[in-house]
Amino acid sequence: MAAKAGGQVAGGLLQVSARSIYCNISTLRHISSCQQRKSPAPSASASPLNRYAEKRQPSHFQGKDVLPFSEFLTDSFGRQHTYLRISLTERCNLRCQYCMPEEGVDLTPKNKLLSTEEIITLSRLFVKEGIEKIRLTGGEPLIRKDLLDIIGALHTLRSAGLQKISITTNALTLSKKLQQLKTAGLDQINISLDTLLPAKFEFITRRKGWNKVIEGIDAALEEEMHPVKVNCVVMRGINEEEICDFVQWTQDKAIDVRFIEYMPFDGNKWNSKKMVPYQEMLGIIRARWPDLERLSDEVSDTSKAYRVPGFAGQIGFITSMSDNFCGGCNRVRITADGNLKVCLFGNAEVSLRDALRSGTSEPELLEIIGAAVKRKKKQHAGMLSLAKMKNRPMILIDNKHQTVMPKFTAKYAQCHFKSATEGMKSPMYNIKHCSLPGQGFVFYSQNSYMQTQYDGVSCRHYSKKTSDISGDKEHHQNTKEKDQQKQYTNLESDCVTDIDTMKYWGSDYYTFVNTNNQKKLKGADSGMNPPLAFVQNNNPPKYPDVDTTYSEHYNKISQLPSEIDVPELTHIDMEGKAQMVSVGHKKNTLRTATASGVITVGKEVFHLIESNQVKKGDVLTVAKLAGIMGAKQCSNLIPLCHNIPLNSIEVELSLDAVSHSILIEATVSSSGKTGVEMEALTGVTIAALTVYDMCKAVTHKMVIHDIKLLSKSGGQRGDYKYK
């Protein structure tokens, strides 16, 4: 059986971190989910899992009053984040193959990891803002010496609203420490176990210890740490033949086994053939237990819950790859080195550690957290995109960045921005940013100076345009230094390790220019912020005194996001759901729109149309009528379009003998409250489809292409002309 290994493992700090990841998703499911998972079986209430669920209190209720939820933990789609995962370490006592790259990983120096005090400070801040559950992960959290102190300190936050303290572990040392952990305040445990075969366990983890893991699971059940969740990463050729064995395991044990789809992380040599999708796993189980029941889940659950009738435990599927659960995501993560990560599969991180150590106030910290949460995307990419995405090795998902050495020689650069007063600093001022693929450089401030220096980690996405950062004689000691600072180097696309999405920095549309010895901001498109140029400077100047001019410009830059209208999708509401835009407040104006398109039909069909010999009739006349009818039916075809009265519809079709194509153009006008672009585009499309339909008996080698809006007039956004 060992020969089948190569992937998932039951434990490991490596695994925890990794598993952290897996468990991030896996373990991530909000405890309240258990409240909803009521089996229709009469005996369901007797299950320890259900007894646990009954004790769960509603979120954010105190007496009869509903407490307001923090705006800093609410993203732009209305998702409220009540679940915080904190990685305590990146070290592990296992070496799982699916978690740890074969070449290993570099560990972060201890002084760069969050201290006990920093962990508690951040936890207190998050709980104050609405976090109800905190999960401790790693690496392997049980090897951290101050773990009991951390859990004990978290326990004191229950009066502030914290409801659950949980941990994800490989359980190697759990049986010895469980009683102390429970006494300190631990509520719930997730245990990583990918095989029920001791030999395979040793192969996957490169360590012995399967019996200790089982002892840990049994100990957790004895201590009634319900629900005890077991996370199993399923990989084809490794452990998919054990799926039914894990389900059978729940017959007498009140455990919740969650099968996790194998996910791609740097270093685990992921390929699509190893992944066993959720539906396939479900089919394997139903072949043996046809009466498998689907249980209800909460919106924020990461697992799709099932139960075999009469079994003490239950199972679930974490389907990050085949069926994401992003819509109900309520989780944020803090890595062991103090970076806030709002999405497991995202590359954007911002350092809360640096903020704390630079003396950032609580309101400023909340601004930093809020900015990160607001930048959280609606959902992560699809399976193929995830497979190609650059992300941390799983062992480091809750830890440091993977460093990629650059392919350039530029060494150092400074932007001489200084805040005249502490009160003028941006909340993001002292924060170090980390970035992945792209071009450019990131910066962090130190001693009130904006300083950009490559250290293998602090890189970020850079502008496609060349930025020009230059200074006057006051800031550069000699002409040679000045010339050196004008030598810009574009960074290679693979020199950075994480995409920075913080809206305070980074744009492709702004440049710095030197005008009358003062730095001024020159911008193009709205909603974008200035990038920093990467300057080769072998002899960096000493920190000079900086006048308030730079401070004013710095603060201008940091405020841009709130001052500029950022483009939004108006047909999506705050929860990310489709909505019809109200136009009741708009005035009636004359609006016109012209669209065009082409259908290339080939030589044979072209001559038939030209000579009007197509058996179905006059193609051009019928297509013209169809285009007019299509424009009138636009609101019935396009779900969120308004039904508006049209003044006129003109559809013209012309023959192009050179390309054997039919050129279609539609112009629509209306005196109304909304534009008629969609009506024009629909008219062109329907006309082209009609041509295809009438000629498809001759050939299917016809291509509809280049459908576009040529022009529009009227409305708040003004006129438009295609160029």
C-alpha positions in Angstrom: 0.0 0.0 0.0 2.9 2.3 0.6 3.6 2.4 -3.0 0.4 4.3 -3.5 1.5 7.1 -1.3 2.6 10.4 -2.6 0.2 12.7 -1.4 -2.2 13.3 1.5 -1.3 12.8 5.0 -2.9 12.8 8.2 -0.9 15.2 10.0 1.9 17.4 10.2 2.8 20.8 11.0 3.8 20.8 7.5 0.5 19.3 7.1 -1.1 21.6 9.5 0.1 24.5 7.7 -0.5 22.7 4.6 -3.4 21.2 6.3 -4.0 24.5 7.5 -4.7 25.3 4.0 -6.6 22.2 3.4 -8.0 22.6 6.8 -8.3 26.2 6.0 -11.0 25.2 3.8 -11.7 22.0 5.4 -11.4 22.9 8.9 -12.7 26.2 8.2 -16.3 25.3 8.2 -18.1 27.4 10.8 -19.1 25.3 13.9 -22.5 26.6 13.6 -22.9 24.4 10.6 -23.5 21.5 13.0 -26.7 23.2 14.2 -28.3 22.8 10.8 -27.2 19.3 10.1 -30.1 17.4 11.4 -30.6 13.9 10.1 -34.1 12.9 9.3 -33.5 9.7 11.1 -35.5 9.6 14.4 -32.4 8.8 16.4 -30.5 11.8 15.1 -30.9 13.8 18.3 -29.0 11.2 20.2 -25.8 11.8 18.2 -23.1 13.7 20.0 -22.7 15.8 16.9 -26.3 17.0 17.2 -26.0 17.5 20.9 -23.1 19.7 20.3 -25.0 21.6 17.7 -27.9 22.3 20.0 -25.6 24.1 22.4 -24.6 26.6 19.6 -25.8 30.1 20.2 -26.9 32.4 17.4 -24.2 34.8 16.1 -24.2 38.4 17.3 -27.2 38.2 19.5 -27.3 39.5 23.0 -30.7 39.3 24.6 -33.2 40.6 22.1 -30.9 43.1 20.5 -28.9 42.4 17.3 -25.4 43.9 17.5 -24.1 45.8 14.5 -21.3 44.0 12.5 -18.0 45.6 11.8 -17.6 47.4 8.5 -13.9 46.5 8.5 -14.7 42.7 8.4 -17.4 43.1 5.7 -16.3 42.8 2.1 -17.7 44.5 -0.9 -20.0 41.6 -1.5 -21.6 41.9 1.9 -19.9 38.8 3.3 -19.3 39.2 7.1 -16.1 37.6 8.3 -16.6 35.9 11.7 -13.9 33.2 11.5 -10.2 33.9 12.0 -7.4 31.4 11.4 -4.1 32.1 13.0 -0.9 30.1 12.1 1.3 29.7 15.2 4.3 28.2 13.5 5.6 26.9 10.2 7.5 24.0 11.9 6.1 20.5 11.8 7.1 17.0 13.1 5.9 15.3 9.9 7.2 15.7 6.3 4.1 15.0 4.3 4.7 14.6 0.6 1.7 16.6 -0.5 2.5 19.4 1.8 6.3 19.8 1.9 8.2 20.4 -1.4 10.9 17.7 -1.9 13.6 20.3 -1.6 12.2 21.6 1.7 11.4 25.1 2.7 13.3 27.9 4.4 12.0 28.7 7.9 11.3 32.2 9.0 13.7 33.5 11.7 12.0 33.5 15.1 12.1 37.2 15.5 10.0 37.7 12.4 7.2 35.4 13.7 4.3 36.8 15.7 5.0 36.7 19.4 2.5 35.5 22.0 1.6 39.1 22.8 1.2 40.1 19.2 -1.1 37.1 18.6 -3.3 38.1 21.5 -3.4 41.7 20.5 -4.5 40.9 17.0 -7.0 38.4 18.3 -8.5 40.9 20.7 -8.9 43.4 17.9 -10.6 40.9 15.6 -12.9 39.6 18.3 -13.9 43.2 19.1 -14.9 43.7 15.5 -17.1 40.5 15.3 -14.9 37.4 15.1 -16.7 34.5 16.8 -14.4 31.6 16.1 -10.6 31.4 16.1 -8.7 28.4 14.8 -5.1 27.8 15.6 -3.1 26.2 12.8 0.5 25.8 11.7 2.7 24.1 10.7 1.9 21.9 13.7 0.5 24.2 16.5 1.0 21.6 19.2 4.8 22.0 19.0 4.6 25.7 20.0 5.7 25.9 23.7 3.4 28.8 24.6 0.2 27.1 23.1 -1.5 26.8 26.5 -0.8 30.4 27.2 -2.3 31.5 23.9 -5.4 29.4 24.3 -5.8 30.6 27.9 -5.6 34.2 26.7 -8.1 33.6 23.9 -10.4 32.0 26.5 -10.6 35.4 28.3 -12.0 36.9 25.1 -15.3 35.0 25.4 -16.8 37.9 27.3 -16.0 40.1 24.2 -17.9 37.7 21.9 -15.5 34.9 21.1 -17.5 31.6 21.0 -15.2 28.9 19.7 -11.5 28.2 20.1 -10.4 25.3 17.8 -7.2 23.8 16.6 -6.0 21.9 13.5 -3.4 19.3 14.3 -1.7 16.1 13.1 -2.5 14.7 16.5 0.9 13.0 17.0 1.2 14.5 20.6 -2.5 15.2 21.1 -3.3 12.4 23.5 -0.7 13.7 26.0 -1.8 17.3 25.8 -5.5 17.1 25.3 -6.6 17.4 28.9 -4.4 20.6 29.4 -5.7 22.0 26.2 -9.3 21.5 27.2 -8.7 23.0 30.6 -7.1 26.1 29.0 -10.3 26.6 26.9 -10.0 24.6 23.7 -13.5 23.7 22.3 -12.9 21.7 19.1 -10.3 19.8 17.2 -9.7 19.0 13.5 -7.3 16.1 12.9 -5.5 15.4 9.7 -5.5 11.8 8.6 -5.2 10.6 5.0 -5.0 6.9 5.4 -6.2 4.1 7.8 -3.1 2.0 6.9 0.0 2.5 9.2 2.4 1.6 6.4 0.9 4.1 4.0 0.9 6.7 6.7 4.6 6.3 7.1 5.2 6.6 3.3 3.1 9.7 2.9 4.4 11.5 6.0 8.0 10.2 5.8 7.6 9.6 9.6 6.0 6.9 11.9 3.1 7.7 14.2 -0.2 6.4 12.8 -1.0 4.8 16.1 -0.4 8.0 18.0 -2.8 9.8 15.7 -5.5 7.2 16.3 -4.9 7.6 20.0 -5.4 11.3 19.7 -8.7 10.9 17.9 -9.9 8.4 20.5 -8.8 10.8 23.3 -10.8 13.6 21.7 -13.9 11.5 21.5 -13.5 10.4 25.2 -13.2 14.1 26.2 -16.4 14.8 24.2 -14.7 17.4 22.0 -17.6 17.2 19.6 -17.5 17.4 16.8 -14.2 15.7 16.2 -13.4 16.4 12.5 -11.0 14.3 10.5 -9.7 15.8 7.3 -8.7 13.4 4.5 -7.1 14.7 1.3 -8.1 12.3 -1.4 -5.6 11.6 -4.2 -6.0 9.2 -7.1 -3.5 6.4 -6.9 -2.8 7.1 -3.2 -5.8 6.7 -1.1 -9.0 6.9 -3.1 -9.6 3.1 -2.5 -9.9 3.9 1.2 -12.9 6.3 0.9 -15.4 3.6 1.9 -13.2 2.5 4.8 -13.3 6.1 6.1 -17.1 6.1 5.8 -17.4 2.8 7.5 -15.3 4.3 10.3 -18.1 6.7 11.1 -20.5 3.8 11.9 -19.4 3.5 15.5 -17.4 6.7 16.0 -19.1 10.1 16.3 -16.6 11.8 14.0 -17.0 14.0 11.0 -14.8 12.8 8.2 -14.3 15.4 5.5 -12.9 14.3 2.1 -10.9 17.1 0.6 -10.3 17.5 -3.1 -6.6 17.6 -3.8 -5.5 21.2 -4.5 -2.5 22.8 -6.2 0.1 24.5 -4.1 3.6 25.3 -4.9 5.9 22.3 -4.5 3.2 19.5 -4.3 3.6 18.6 -8.0 -0.2 18.8 -8.6 -1.8 17.5 -11.7 -5.4 17.1 -12.7 -5.1 13.3 -13.0 -4.4 13.0 -9.2 -7.5 14.9 -8.3 -10.6 12.9 -7.4 -13.6 15.2 -7.8 -16.4 15.4 -5.3 -19.0 13.8 -7.6 -16.8 10.8 -8.2 -16.2 10.3 -4.5 -19.9 10.6 -3.9 -20.6 7.9 -6.5 -18.1 5.5 -4.9 -19.9 5.9 -1.6 -23.4 5.6 -2.9 -22.5 2.4 -4.8 -22.1 0.9 -1.3 -24.6 2.9 0.6 -27.4 3.9 -1.7 -29.4 5.5 1.1 -26.7 8.0 1.9 -28.5 11.1 3.2 -27.7 14.8 2.3 -27.7 17.0 5.4 -28.3 20.7 5.4 -25.4 23.2 5.5 -25.0 26.8 6.6 -24.1 29.4 4.1 -20.6 29.7 5.5 -19.9 25.9 5.5 -17.0 24.7 3.5 -18.2 21.1 3.6 -21.2 19.4 1.9 -22.5 17.2 4.7 -23.8 13.6 4.3 -24.6 10.7 6.6 -25.3 7.0 6.3 -28.6 6.4 8.2 -27.9 4.8 11.6 -24.2 5.7 11.7 -22.9 7.6 14.7 -20.8 10.0 12.7 -21.1 11.8 9.3 -19.0 12.7 6.3 -18.5 15.8 4.2 -16.9 16.9 1.0 -14.7 20.0 0.6 -15.0 20.9 -3.0 -12.6 23.8 -3.6 -11.7 22.6 -7.0 -14.9 21.3 -8.6 -17.5 23.4 -6.8 -16.3 26.4 -4.8 -18.1 27.8 -1.8 -16.8 31.3 -2.1 -20.2 32.9 -1.9 -20.5 32.1 1.8 -16.9 32.6 2.8 -16.5 34.1 6.3 -12.8 33.4 6.9 -9.7 35.5 7.1 -6.2 34.2 8.0 -3.1 35.5 9.7 0.1 33.8 8.8 2.8 32.9 11.3 4.9 35.8 10.2 1.9 38.2 10.7 0.5 38.6 7.2 -3.2 39.0 6.7 -4.5 36.7 4.0 -8.2 37.2 3.0 -8.4 34.3 0.6 -6.8 30.9 0.7 -6.2 30.8 -3.0 -5.3 34.5 -3.2 -1.8 35.9 -3.5 -2.4 39.2 -1.7 -1.1 39.6 1.8 -0.4 42.6 4.0 1.8 42.6 7.1 0.0 43.2 10.4 3.2 42.3 12.2 5.0 45.3 10.7 2.1 47.5 11.6 2.2 46.5 15.2 5.9 46.8 15.5 5.9 50.3 14.0 3.4 51.5 16.6 0.4 51.7 14.4 -2.7 52.7 16.4 -5.8 50.5 16.6 -7.9 52.7 14.3 -5.1 52.5 11.7 -4.9 48.8 12.1 -8.6 48.6 11.4 -8.1 50.7 8.3 -5.5 48.3 7.1 -7.6 45.2 7.8 -10.7 46.9 6.2 -8.8 47.8 3.1 -7.6 44.2 2.7 -11.1 42.7 3.3 -12.7 45.1 0.9 -10.3 43.9 -1.8 -11.4 40.3 -1.4 -12.7 39.0 -4.7 -16.1 37.4 -5.3 -14.5 34.0 -5.8 -11.3 32.3 -6.6 -10.4 31.2 -10.0 -11.5 27.9 -11.6 -9.7 24.6 -11.3 -7.4 25.1 -14.3 -6.6 28.6 -13.3 -5.8 27.5 -9.7 -3.6 24.7 -11.0 -1.4 27.3 -12.9 -1.5 29.9 -10.1 1.6 30.7 -8.1 0.9 30.2 -4.4 2.9 29.3 -1.3 3.8 25.7 -0.7 1.0 24.3 1.5 3.3 24.2 4.5 3.8 27.9 4.2 0.2 29.0 3.4 -0.2 30.3 6.9 3.4 31.4 7.0 6.1 33.2 5.1 6.5 33.9 1.4 8.3 31.7 -1.0 11.2 33.8 -2.2 12.2 33.8 -5.9 15.5 35.4 -6.7 15.3 38.2 -9.3 16.9 38.2 -12.7 18.0 41.8 -12.5 20.9 43.7 -10.9 19.2 46.9 -9.7 19.9 47.3 -6.1 18.3 50.1 -4.2 16.0 53.0 -4.5 14.4 55.7 -2.3 11.4 57.8 -2.7 11.9 60.8 -0.4 8.4 61.0 1.0 8.2 62.2 4.6 5.2 63.0 6.7 5.4 66.4 8.3 3.3 65.3 11.2 2.3 62.0 12.6 -1.3 62.9 12.0 -0.7 63.2 8.2 0.4 59.6 7.8 -1.7 57.2 5.8 -2.9 54.2 7.8 -0.9 52.1 5.4 2.3 54.1 5.9 4.4 51.7 7.8 3.2 48.5 6.1 5.3 46.2 4.1 3.7 44.7 1.1 4.4 41.4 -0.6 3.6 40.6 -4.2 3.6 37.8 -6.8 3.9 37.7 -10.6 4.1 41.0 -12.3 6.6 43.6 -13.0 7.9 46.1 -10.5 8.7 46.7 -6.9 7.1 47.3 -3.6 8.1 49.5 -0.8 7.7 49.9 2.9 8.3 52.8 5.1 11.0 53.1 7.7 11.6 56.0 10.0 9.1 58.1 8.1 10.8 57.5 4.7 9.3 55.6 1.8 12.0 53.1 0.9 12.1 50.6 -1.8 14.6 47.8 -1.4 14.6 44.3 -2.8 14.9 41.6 -0.1 13.6 38.7 -2.0 10.1 39.2 -0.5 9.0 42.8 -0.7 8.1 42.8 -4.4 4.9 43.9 -6.1 3.0 44.4 -9.3 4.5 47.3 -11.3 3.2 49.6 -13.9 3.3 48.8 -17.6 4.2 52.4 -18.1 7.6 53.7 -17.2 7.5 55.8 -14.0 9.9 58.7 -13.6 10.9 59.4 -10.1 13.4 62.2 -10.0 14.5 64.8 -7.5 16.0 68.2 -7.2 19.4 69.2 -6.1 18.2 69.4 -2.5 17.8 65.7 -2.4 20.7 64.5 -4.5 24.2 65.1 -3.6 25.7 65.2 -7.1 24.8 64.8 -10.7 26.2 61.2 -10.8 23.7 60.1 -8.1 20.9 61.9 -9.9 21.7 60.2 -13.2 21.9 56.8 -11.4 18.4 57.3 -10.0 17.0 57.9 -13.5 18.1 54.4 -14.6 14.9 52.3 -14.4 14.8 48.6 -14.5 11.6 46.6 -15.3 11.5 43.6 -13.1 11.1 40.1 -14.6 7.6 38.7 -14.3 8.8 35.8 -12.1 10.8 37.8 -9.7 8.1 38.3 -7.2 6.0 36.0 -5.1 2.6 37.4 -4.3 0.1 39.7 -6.0 -0.5 42.8 -4.0 -4.1 43.8 -4.1 -4.1 46.6 -1.5 -5.9 49.4 -3.2 -3.7 52.0 -1.6 -0.8 51.1 -3.9 -0.3 50.1 -7.5 -1.6 51.2 -10.8 -0.7 51.0 -14.5 -1.9 54.5 -15.1 0.0 57.0 -13.1 3.5 58.4 -13.3 5.6 60.7 -11.4 7.1 63.6 -13.3 9.6 66.3 -12.3 8.1 69.7 -12.9 9.7 72.9 -11.5 11.7 70.8 -9.0 8.5 69.4 -7.5 7.1 65.9 -7.7 3.6 66.0 -9.1 1.1 63.3 -9.9 0.0 62.8 -13.4 -2.8 60.3 -13.9 -4.8 58.8 -16.7 -7.7 56.5 -15.7 -9.7 56.9 -12.6 -9.6 54.6 -9.7 -5.9 53.9 -10.1 -3.0 54.8 -7.8 0.7 55.7 -8.4 3.2 52.9 -8.7 6.8 53.2 -7.6 9.6 53.0 -10.1 12.5 50.6 -9.6 15.6 52.7 -9.7 19.2 51.4 -10.0 21.2 53.2 -7.4 24.6 51.8 -6.4 25.3 54.8 -4.1 22.0 55.6 -2.3 21.9 59.0 -0.7 21.6 59.3 3.1 18.2 60.2 4.5 17.8 63.9 3.7 15.5 66.4 5.3 12.3 66.6 3.4 9.9 69.5 3.1 6.2 69.3 3.4 5.8 69.2 -0.4 6.5 65.5 -0.4 4.3 64.9 2.6 1.4 66.6 0.9 1.9 64.4 -2.2 2.3 61.3 -0.2 -1.0 61.9 1.6 -2.7 62.7 -1.7 -1.6 59.4 -3.0 -2.8 57.4 0.0 -6.2 59.1 -0.2 -6.8 58.5 -3.9 -9.0 55.4 -3.5 -11.6 57.3 -1.5 -11.5 60.4 -3.8 -11.8 58.7 -7.2 -14.8 56.9 -8.5 -13.9 53.3 -8.9 -15.7 51.5 -11.8 -18.4 49.1 -10.5 -20.6 46.5 -12.0 -24.0 48.1 -11.5 -25.9 44.9 -12.2 -24.5 43.2 -9.1 -25.7 44.0 -5.6 -23.6 44.1 -2.4 -24.0 40.4 -2.0 -22.7 39.7 -5.5 -26.1 38.7 -6.8 -27.6 39.9 -10.0 -29.9 42.9 -9.8 -31.8 45.2 -12.3 -30.6 48.8 -12.1 -33.2 51.4 -11.3 -33.5 54.2 -13.9 -36.5 55.9 -12.2 -34.4 58.9 -11.2 -33.1 59.6 -14.7 -34.5 62.1 -17.2 -35.9 61.2 -20.6 -33.4 62.1 -23.3 -32.8 61.1 -26.9 -30.6 58.1 -27.1 -29.1 56.4 -30.1 -26.8 53.5 -30.6 -25.2 51.8 -33.7 -23.8 48.3 -33.7 -22.2 46.2 -36.4 -21.2 42.6 -37.0 -20.0 40.2 -39.8 -21.0 36.7 -40.8 -18.5 35.1 -43.2 -20.4 32.5 -45.2 -17.9 31.3 -47.8 -17.8 31.5 -51.6 -20.6 29.0 -52.4 -23.2 30.5 -49.9 -22.2 34.0 -50.8 -23.0 33.5 -54.5 -26.3 31.8 -53.6 -27.3 34.8 -51.4 -26.1 37.2 -54.0 -28.3 35.6 -56.7 -31.2 35.0 -54.3 -31.1 31.3 -54.9 -31.2 30.1 -51.3 -34.1 27.6 -51.0 -35.5 29.2 -47.8 -36.0 32.5 -49.5 -34.5 36.0 -49.6 -31.8 35.8 -47.0 -31.0 39.5 -46.7 -34.7 40.6 -46.4 -35.6 37.9 -43.8 -32.4 38.7 -41.8 -33.2 42.4 -41.8 -36.7 41.7 -40.5 -35.3 39.3 -37.9 -32.8 42.0 -36.8 -35.6 44.5 -36.2 -37.7 42.0 -34.3 -34.7 41.0 -32.3 -34.0 44.6 -31.2 -37.6 44.9 -30.1 -37.3 41.6 -28.1 -34.1 42.6 -26.3 -35.5 42.8 -22.8 -37.1 39.3 -23.2 -33.7 37.9 -24.2 -31.3 39.7 -21.9 -32.5 39.2 -18.3 -31.5 42.6 -16.7 -32.4 44.8 -19.7 -35.2 47.3 -19.3 -38.2 47.1 -21.6 -38.2 50.6 -23.2 -40.2 52.1 -26.1 -38.1 52.5 -29.3 -38.4 55.4 -31.7 -36.8 53.6 -34.7 -34.8 50.5 -35.7 -32.8 50.4 -38.8 -31.0 47.2 -39.9 -28.9 47.1 -43.0 -27.1 44.1 -44.6 -24.5 44.5 -47.4 -22.4 42.0 -49.3 -18.6 42.0 -49.3 -17.4 40.0 -52.3 -13.8 40.1 -51.2 -14.2 38.2 -48.0 -17.5 36.4 -48.9 -19.1 38.0 -45.9 -22.3 39.9 -45.1 -21.8 43.1 -43.2 -24.6 43.9 -40.7 -25.3 47.3 -39.1 -28.2 48.2 -36.8 -29.1 51.7 -35.5 -31.7 52.1 -32.7 -33.1 55.3 -31.2 -35.3 56.0 -28.2 -36.5 58.9 -26.1 -36.1 57.3 -22.7 -34.2 56.9 -19.4 -31.7 54.3 -20.5 -29.5 53.6 -23.5 -30.3 51.4 -26.4 -26.8 49.8 -27.0 -28.1 46.3 -26.1 -31.0 46.7 -28.6 -28.6 47.5 -31.4 -26.3 44.7 -30.5 -29.2 42.2 -30.2 -30.5 43.3 -33.6 -27.1 42.6 -35.3 -26.8 39.3 -33.5 -30.2 38.0 -34.5 -29.8 39.1 -38.1 -26.5 37.2 -38.3 -28.1 34.1 -36.7 -30.9 34.3 -39.2 -28.4 34.3 -42.1 -26.8 31.2 -40.5 -30.1 29.4 -40.1 -31.2 30.0 -43.7 -27.9 28.8 -45.1 -26.9 26.0 -42.9 -28.3 23.4 -45.2 -25.5 24.4 -47.6 -22.6 24.5 -45.1 -21.9 24.9 -41.4 -18.6 26.6 -42.1 -19.9 30.0 -41.4 -18.5 32.3 -38.8 -20.2 35.1 -36.9 -17.6 37.6 -35.7 -16.7 41.2 -34.9 -20.0 42.1 -33.2 -19.4 45.5 -31.5 -20.9 48.8 -30.6 -19.8 51.4 -33.1 -21.3 54.5 -31.4 -23.8 55.8 -28.9 -25.2 59.2 -27.9 -27.1 60.6 -25.0 -27.2 59.6 -21.3 -25.1 60.5 -18.3 -21.9 59.0 -19.6 -22.0 61.0 -22.8 -21.2 60.0 -26.3 -19.1 57.0 -27.4 -17.4 56.2 -30.7 -15.5 53.0 -31.5 -11.9 53.6 -32.5 
